[in-house]
């Protein structure tokens, strides 16, 4: 992917400086192994299987591709249940402190209908060994802690985030409408620990079912340590 630097949450590039050469980075590089008809194992730098609602960035930036191992399972057409598991590395620390990582699980149901469908899920995202360690954000950013509580050098809290998420969509008369919501809470702290998002999209469709125009609105409120 293109980028102005090795920023894990941005693929933006700015065309400046007399047509100078632009940088490209490895955005995804992973092995996909089928362990069964409905079981998939991914190893490497991969799409984030813990982010099940594409319209929400309460926890993960849309450009974030974590590094590690993930397992995705579903019951197929007979029962629309899915379970996504992830074990990822985030940041290497000094030998005296453990590395920061991410352990996550999302359990939900999802229909496969094109004219009408839904998705609902519960998730848990445990960012391990964050408290007492330095900022995860790249050093090039102007806000290295992204607003999270810190003492100027290290994080003050851990982040053990529970999530409930849902989406419903239907299609009629050349229009597709979807509504969605996401709510999170960091169980590692007792204040400024929640986030909510709700929104809707309207897509006009061609005769072949392709999107022509999209109109959307979303409301988001994210507390400091959610």
Secondary structure by P-SEA (a helix, b strand, c coil): ccccccccccccccccccccbbbbcccbbbbbbbccccbbbbcccccccccccccccccccccccccbbbbbbccccccbbbbbbbbbbcccccccbbbbbbbbccccccccccccccccccbbbbbcccccccccccccccccccccccccccccccccccccccccccccccbbbbbbbbbbbccccccccbbbbbbbbbbbbccccccccccbbbbbbbcccc
